[in-house]
Amino acid sequence: MTTTVTTPSETRDSVAARIRTLDWRRYVIYIGFVVIFAFFAILLGDEGFLSANNLLNIFRQTATITVIAVGMTYVIACAEIDLSVGSVAGLSSVCAAMAISAYGLIPGILAGLLVGVVIGAVNGGLDSLLGIPSFLVTLGMLGVAAGLAQWITRSAPQPILDDTFIVIFGGGNFGPLPGLLVWSAIFVVLGAVAMNRTRFGRQVLATGGNRTAAQFTGVNTKRIKFQVMLLSGIVASVAGMLYAGRLESGRFQWGAGDELSAIAAVILGGTSLFGGAGSVVGTLFGALLIGLINNGLILAGLDSSQQQVVRGAIIILAVALARKK
């Protein structure tokens, strides 16, 4: 029997080879999260940054973006884009609020979801069936949904007085946990399992990676494109109701600009801007990183305009780190 002895030199060479071949881009979001968290912890330790209440607030503030970004992960992994999610959230919030006021809890929830179903189906149909690029379709839908929400409410907030809706959709706690935290955890777990463990998730990645090759293997790429746009619309409508539940009103402003934060979170989380690769868990850390930065900047005394500059820089960084297949 022959025994192979590995020398320290060979071990060092093996480790060095593994480091050289390591795809650091897969882990950049986790490294960045730890570095920025440590930076703010040192800089703002005396400002309450590390307090349990502040850390919990970061989770609360990023929960809605996380929910939207889970749906966006599927869209971008499929090599599409959805710019309408923020406006869909706003329209869903006001439709749910108005329906609750007129008809009660269940019709209100159904009305909010119907907004996402209709807009998602329209976006998906125009993209997959008529071949109109999703960027143009959803850019137009952004204006339609935002204008419609403002029009039907005449720019006035729509109060929600139903305590059950408020408790369920983000305004209350599920046991010891904040409702918003539970909602985001549910979406992340379901999204990650569906992406990594189901046939649908594999087909989404195949469609985004190489549409022609996916078609030759029997994937109905048009149907997949329609489904991811529909999914994104429905998820955005849930996010809109989370806004309405947490803030106890529906407003057309809810969700404005969330599409940019969601896209940044998805790309920072490791999903390829060019399709074919996606990580829902990475998306969660991308959203938390954005929330972490916003929270730290507020505690540091920066105003909203300066925060926008940093957020824009994050999006540029996300595009720069995107991996082209």
VOVEX-91656 format. One record per residue (C-alpha): residue number from 1; residue in three letters; x, y negated, z negated. Coordinates in nm, 2 decimals, padded with zeros to 4 digits, always signed. Layout:
// VOVEX-91656
n; res; c1; c2; c3
NUM; ALA; X; Y; Z .
...
END
This chain:
// VOVEX-91656
n; res; c1; c2; c3
1; MET; +00.00; +00.00; +00.00 .
2; THR; +00.14; -00.33; +00.11 .
3; THR; +00.10; -00.64; -00.11 .
4; THR; +00.11; -00.98; +00.05 .
5; VAL; +00.26; -01.25; -00.17 .
6; THR; +00.17; -01.62; -00.10 .
7; THR; +00.44; -01.86; -00.17 .
8; PRO; +00.37; -02.21; -00.32 .
9; SER; +00.49; -02.36; +00.01 .
10; GLU; +00.24; -02.16; +00.21 .
11; THR; -00.04; -02.25; -00.04 .
12; ARG; +00.04; -02.62; +00.00 .
13; ASP; +00.04; -02.59; +00.38 .
14; SER; -00.29; -02.41; +00.37 .
15; VAL; -00.45; -02.68; +00.15 .
16; ALA; -00.30; -02.95; +00.37 .
17; ALA; -00.44; -02.78; +00.68 .
18; ARG; -00.79; -02.77; +00.52 .
19; ILE; -00.77; -03.13; +00.43 .
20; ARG; -00.67; -03.23; +00.79 .
21; THR; -00.96; -03.03; +00.93 .
22; LEU; -01.22; -03.15; +00.67 .
23; ASP; -01.49; -03.36; +00.83 .
24; TRP; -01.49; -03.65; +00.58 .
25; ARG; -01.78; -03.81; +00.74 .
26; ARG; -02.01; -03.55; +00.60 .
27; TYR; -01.92; -03.66; +00.25 .
28; VAL; -01.87; -04.03; +00.29 .
29; ILE; -02.21; -04.12; +00.14 .
30; TYR; -02.13; -03.93; -00.18 .
31; ILE; -01.79; -04.08; -00.21 .
32; GLY; -01.92; -04.42; -00.14 .
33; PHE; -02.20; -04.38; -00.39 .
34; VAL; -01.95; -04.29; -00.67 .
35; VAL; -01.71; -04.57; -00.58 .
36; ILE; -01.98; -04.84; -00.57 .
37; PHE; -02.15; -04.71; -00.88 .
38; ALA; -01.81; -04.72; -01.07 .
39; PHE; -01.74; -05.07; -00.93 .
40; PHE; -02.07; -05.22; -01.06 .
41; ALA; -02.04; -05.02; -01.38 .
42; ILE; -01.71; -05.19; -01.45 .
43; LEU; -01.81; -05.53; -01.32 .
44; LEU; -02.16; -05.55; -01.47 .
45; GLY; -02.12; -05.33; -01.78 .
46; ASP; -02.21; -05.62; -02.01 .
47; GLU; -02.51; -05.72; -01.79 .
48; GLY; -02.71; -05.41; -01.86 .
49; PHE; -02.63; -05.23; -01.54 .
50; LEU; -02.57; -04.89; -01.72 .
51; SER; -02.88; -04.92; -01.94 .
52; ALA; -03.13; -04.63; -01.90 .
53; ASN; -03.40; -04.88; -01.81 .
54; ASN; -03.20; -05.04; -01.53 .
55; LEU; -03.09; -04.71; -01.38 .
56; LEU; -03.46; -04.59; -01.39 .
57; ASN; -03.55; -04.92; -01.21 .
58; ILE; -03.31; -04.84; -00.93 .
59; PHE; -03.49; -04.51; -00.88 .
60; ARG; -03.83; -04.68; -00.89 .
61; GLN; -03.72; -04.96; -00.64 .
62; THR; -03.58; -04.71; -00.39 .
63; ALA; -03.86; -04.45; -00.42 .
64; THR; -04.08; -04.59; -00.14 .
65; ILE; -03.78; -04.64; +00.09 .
66; THR; -03.68; -04.28; +00.02 .
67; VAL; -04.02; -04.15; +00.12 .
68; ILE; -04.01; -04.35; +00.44 .
69; ALA; -03.65; -04.24; +00.51 .
70; VAL; -03.74; -03.87; +00.48 .
71; GLY; -03.98; -03.91; +00.78 .
72; MET; -03.72; -04.12; +00.96 .
73; THR; -03.46; -03.85; +00.91 .
74; TYR; -03.67; -03.61; +01.14 .
75; VAL; -03.72; -03.89; +01.40 .
76; ILE; -03.35; -03.98; +01.42 .
77; ALA; -03.24; -03.61; +01.41 .
78; CYS; -03.46; -03.57; +01.71 .
79; ALA; -03.27; -03.85; +01.89 .
80; GLU; -03.57; -04.09; +01.86 .
81; ILE; -03.64; -04.40; +01.66 .
82; ASP; -03.94; -04.55; +01.48 .
83; LEU; -03.94; -04.92; +01.41 .
84; SER; -04.31; -04.94; +01.31 .
85; VAL; -04.29; -04.76; +00.97 .
86; GLY; -04.28; -05.08; +00.77 .
87; SER; -04.58; -05.23; +00.94 .
88; VAL; -04.77; -04.90; +00.91 .
89; ALA; -04.71; -04.90; +00.54 .
90; GLY; -04.85; -05.25; +00.51 .
91; LEU; -05.16; -05.17; +00.72 .
92; SER; -05.21; -04.85; +00.53 .
93; SER; -05.20; -05.03; +00.20 .
94; VAL; -05.47; -05.28; +00.30 .
95; CYS; -05.69; -05.02; +00.46 .
96; ALA; -05.68; -04.80; +00.15 .
97; ALA; -05.75; -05.10; -00.07 .
98; MET; -06.05; -05.22; +00.13 .
99; ALA; -06.19; -04.87; +00.17 .
100; ILE; -06.16; -04.81; -00.21 .
101; SER; -06.34; -05.13; -00.28 .
102; ALA; -06.62; -05.04; -00.04 .
103; TYR; -06.65; -04.66; -00.06 .
104; GLY; -06.45; -04.52; -00.35 .
105; LEU; -06.13; -04.33; -00.42 .
106; ILE; -06.14; -04.04; -00.17 .
107; PRO; -06.25; -04.24; +00.13 .
108; GLY; -05.98; -04.49; +00.04 .
109; ILE; -05.70; -04.23; +00.04 .
110; LEU; -05.84; -04.09; +00.37 .
111; ALA; -05.84; -04.43; +00.52 .
112; GLY; -05.48; -04.49; +00.43 .
113; LEU; -05.37; -04.16; +00.57 .
114; LEU; -05.58; -04.22; +00.89 .
115; VAL; -05.37; -04.52; +00.97 .
116; GLY; -05.06; -04.31; +00.98 .
117; VAL; -05.22; -04.03; +01.18 .
118; VAL; -05.36; -04.27; +01.45 .
119; ILE; -05.04; -04.48; +01.48 .
120; GLY; -04.81; -04.18; +01.47 .
121; ALA; -05.02; -04.00; +01.73 .
122; VAL; -05.02; -04.31; +01.96 .
123; ASN; -04.64; -04.35; +01.92 .
124; GLY; -04.59; -03.98; +01.98 .
125; GLY; -04.82; -03.96; +02.28 .
126; LEU; -04.67; -04.26; +02.46 .
127; ASP; -04.32; -04.13; +02.39 .
128; SER; -04.36; -03.76; +02.47 .
129; LEU; -04.63; -03.76; +02.73 .
130; LEU; -04.57; -04.09; +02.92 .
131; GLY; -04.20; -04.10; +02.87 .
132; ILE; -04.19; -04.45; +02.73 .
133; PRO; -03.88; -04.48; +02.50 .
134; SER; -03.96; -04.46; +02.14 .
135; PHE; -03.77; -04.78; +02.07 .
136; LEU; -04.00; -04.98; +02.29 .
137; VAL; -04.32; -04.80; +02.18 .
138; THR; -04.26; -04.85; +01.81 .
139; LEU; -04.12; -05.20; +01.85 .
140; GLY; -04.46; -05.30; +02.01 .
141; MET; -04.65; -05.10; +01.75 .
142; LEU; -04.46; -05.29; +01.48 .
143; GLY; -04.62; -05.61; +01.60 .
144; VAL; -04.96; -05.45; +01.65 .
145; ALA; -04.98; -05.30; +01.30 .
146; ALA; -04.85; -05.61; +01.12 .
147; GLY; -05.08; -05.84; +01.31 .
148; LEU; -05.38; -05.62; +01.25 .
149; ALA; -05.31; -05.60; +00.88 .
150; GLN; -05.29; -05.97; +00.85 .
151; TRP; -05.60; -06.02; +01.07 .
152; ILE; -05.84; -05.79; +00.89 .
153; THR; -05.74; -05.94; +00.55 .
154; ARG; -05.70; -06.30; +00.67 .
155; SER; -05.37; -06.29; +00.49 .
156; ALA; -05.53; -06.24; +00.15 .
157; PRO; -05.43; -05.97; -00.09 .
158; GLN; -05.68; -05.69; -00.14 .
159; PRO; -05.69; -05.59; -00.51 .
160; ILE; -05.72; -05.23; -00.62 .
161; LEU; -05.93; -05.18; -00.94 .
162; ASP; -05.95; -04.80; -00.93 .
163; ASP; -05.73; -04.67; -01.22 .
164; THR; -05.71; -04.32; -01.08 .
165; PHE; -05.56; -04.44; -00.75 .
166; ILE; -05.31; -04.66; -00.94 .
167; VAL; -05.20; -04.37; -01.17 .
168; ILE; -05.16; -04.12; -00.88 .
169; PHE; -04.99; -04.35; -00.63 .
170; GLY; -04.70; -04.49; -00.83 .
171; GLY; -04.85; -04.70; -01.10 .
172; GLY; -04.85; -04.43; -01.37 .
173; ASN; -04.64; -04.15; -01.51 .
174; PHE; -04.67; -03.77; -01.45 .
175; GLY; -04.58; -03.65; -01.80 .
176; PRO; -04.25; -03.82; -01.90 .
177; LEU; -04.16; -03.90; -01.54 .
178; PRO; -04.25; -04.21; -01.35 .
179; GLY; -04.50; -04.13; -01.07 .
180; LEU; -04.28; -04.29; -00.80 .
181; LEU; -03.98; -04.07; -00.90 .
182; VAL; -04.20; -03.76; -00.87 .
183; TRP; -04.33; -03.86; -00.53 .
184; SER; -03.98; -03.92; -00.39 .
185; ALA; -03.86; -03.59; -00.54 .
186; ILE; -04.15; -03.40; -00.37 .
187; PHE; -04.08; -03.56; -00.03 .
188; VAL; -03.70; -03.50; -00.06 .
189; VAL; -03.75; -03.13; -00.16 .
190; LEU; -04.01; -03.06; +00.11 .
191; GLY; -03.81; -03.25; +00.37 .
192; ALA; -03.49; -03.07; +00.29 .
193; VAL; -03.65; -02.72; +00.29 .
194; ALA; -03.83; -02.78; +00.62 .
195; MET; -03.52; -02.92; +00.78 .
196; ASN; -03.29; -02.64; +00.68 .
197; ARG; -03.51; -02.34; +00.63 .
198; THR; -03.79; -02.35; +00.89 .
199; ARG; -03.83; -02.30; +01.26 .
200; PHE; -03.96; -02.65; +01.30 .
201; GLY; -03.65; -02.80; +01.14 .
202; ARG; -03.42; -02.60; +01.37 .
203; GLN; -03.62; -02.71; +01.68 .
204; VAL; -03.60; -03.07; +01.57 .
205; LEU; -03.22; -03.05; +01.55 .
206; ALA; -03.20; -02.85; +01.88 .
207; THR; -03.42; -03.11; +02.06 .
208; GLY; -03.20; -03.40; +01.93 .
209; GLY; -02.87; -03.22; +02.00 .
210; ASN; -02.93; -03.11; +02.36 .
211; ARG; -03.28; -03.15; +02.49 .
212; THR; -03.22; -02.96; +02.82 .
213; ALA; -03.06; -02.66; +02.64 .
214; ALA; -03.34; -02.66; +02.39 .
215; GLN; -03.60; -02.64; +02.67 .
216; PHE; -03.41; -02.34; +02.82 .
217; THR; -03.43; -02.16; +02.49 .
218; GLY; -03.81; -02.20; +02.49 .
219; VAL; -03.85; -02.51; +02.27 .
220; ASN; -04.14; -02.73; +02.36 .
221; THR; -03.94; -03.06; +02.33 .
222; LYS; -04.23; -03.28; +02.41 .
223; ARG; -04.44; -03.13; +02.14 .
224; ILE; -04.15; -03.16; +01.89 .
225; LYS; -04.11; -03.53; +01.98 .
226; PHE; -04.48; -03.59; +01.93 .
227; GLN; -04.47; -03.41; +01.60 .
228; VAL; -04.18; -03.60; +01.45 .
229; MET; -04.35; -03.93; +01.55 .
230; LEU; -04.67; -03.82; +01.39 .
231; LEU; -04.49; -03.71; +01.08 .
232; SER; -04.32; -04.04; +01.05 .
233; GLY; -04.65; -04.23; +01.08 .
234; ILE; -04.81; -04.01; +00.81 .
235; VAL; -04.52; -04.05; +00.57 .
236; ALA; -04.52; -04.43; +00.62 .
237; SER; -04.89; -04.44; +00.54 .
238; VAL; -04.82; -04.25; +00.21 .
239; ALA; -04.55; -04.50; +00.14 .
240; GLY; -04.80; -04.78; +00.20 .
241; MET; -05.03; -04.63; -00.06 .
242; LEU; -04.74; -04.60; -00.30 .
243; TYR; -04.69; -04.98; -00.26 .
244; ALA; -05.06; -05.04; -00.32 .
245; GLY; -05.07; -04.81; -00.63 .
246; ARG; -04.75; -04.96; -00.79 .
247; LEU; -04.85; -05.32; -00.72 .
248; GLU; -05.22; -05.27; -00.76 .
249; SER; -05.31; -05.44; -00.43 .
250; GLY; -05.29; -05.40; -00.06 .
251; ARG; -05.10; -05.67; +00.14 .
252; PHE; -04.98; -05.70; +00.49 .
253; GLN; -04.64; -05.79; +00.36 .
254; TRP; -04.58; -05.46; +00.19 .
255; GLY; -04.32; -05.26; +00.39 .
256; ALA; -04.19; -05.56; +00.59 .
257; GLY; -03.83; -05.48; +00.68 .
258; ASP; -03.84; -05.13; +00.54 .
259; GLU; -03.76; -04.98; +00.88 .
260; LEU; -03.41; -05.13; +00.87 .
261; SER; -03.35; -05.01; +00.52 .
262; ALA; -03.48; -04.66; +00.61 .
263; ILE; -03.27; -04.64; +00.92 .
264; ALA; -02.96; -04.74; +00.73 .
265; ALA; -03.03; -04.49; +00.45 .
266; VAL; -03.07; -04.21; +00.71 .
267; ILE; -02.75; -04.29; +00.90 .
268; LEU; -02.55; -04.34; +00.59 .
269; GLY; -02.68; -04.01; +00.47 .
270; GLY; -02.51; -03.82; +00.75 .
271; THR; -02.79; -03.79; +01.01 .
272; SER; -02.64; -03.85; +01.36 .
273; LEU; -02.77; -04.16; +01.53 .
274; PHE; -02.75; -03.96; +01.85 .
275; GLY; -02.95; -03.67; +01.72 .
276; GLY; -02.88; -03.31; +01.65 .
277; ALA; -02.77; -03.34; +01.29 .
278; GLY; -02.97; -03.43; +00.98 .
279; SER; -02.95; -03.43; +00.61 .
280; VAL; -03.25; -03.51; +00.39 .
281; VAL; -03.04; -03.49; +00.07 .
282; GLY; -02.79; -03.73; +00.23 .
283; THR; -03.08; -03.96; +00.31 .
284; LEU; -03.17; -03.97; -00.06 .
285; PHE; -02.82; -04.08; -00.15 .
286; GLY; -02.82; -04.33; +00.13 .
287; ALA; -03.14; -04.49; -00.01 .
288; LEU; -03.00; -04.48; -00.36 .
289; LEU; -02.68; -04.65; -00.24 .
290; ILE; -02.88; -04.93; -00.09 .
291; GLY; -03.09; -04.97; -00.40 .
292; LEU; -02.77; -04.96; -00.61 .
293; ILE; -02.61; -05.24; -00.41 .
294; ASN; -02.93; -05.45; -00.42 .
295; ASN; -02.96; -05.41; -00.80 .
296; GLY; -02.59; -05.48; -00.85 .
297; LEU; -02.61; -05.80; -00.64 .
298; ILE; -02.91; -05.92; -00.83 .
299; LEU; -02.74; -05.87; -01.16 .
300; ALA; -02.43; -06.04; -01.02 .
301; GLY; -02.65; -06.35; -00.95 .
302; LEU; -02.66; -06.34; -00.57 .
303; ASP; -02.97; -06.48; -00.40 .
304; SER; -03.19; -06.30; -00.14 .
305; SER; -03.01; -06.45; +00.16 .
306; GLN; -02.68; -06.31; +00.04 .
307; GLN; -02.84; -05.97; -00.02 .
308; GLN; -02.97; -05.97; +00.34 .
309; VAL; -02.61; -06.03; +00.46 .
310; VAL; -02.49; -05.73; +00.27 .
311; ARG; -02.78; -05.52; +00.39 .
312; GLY; -02.70; -05.61; +00.75 .
313; ALA; -02.34; -05.52; +00.69 .
314; ILE; -02.45; -05.18; +00.56 .
315; ILE; -02.65; -05.11; +00.89 .
316; ILE; -02.34; -05.20; +01.09 .
317; LEU; -02.13; -04.97; +00.88 .
318; ALA; -02.39; -04.70; +00.93 .
319; VAL; -02.37; -04.72; +01.31 .
320; ALA; -01.99; -04.73; +01.30 .
321; LEU; -01.99; -04.40; +01.10 .
322; ALA; -02.25; -04.23; +01.31 .
323; ARG; -02.11; -03.91; +01.47 .
324; LYS; -02.17; -03.87; +01.84 .
325; LYS; -02.23; -03.52; +01.95 .
END
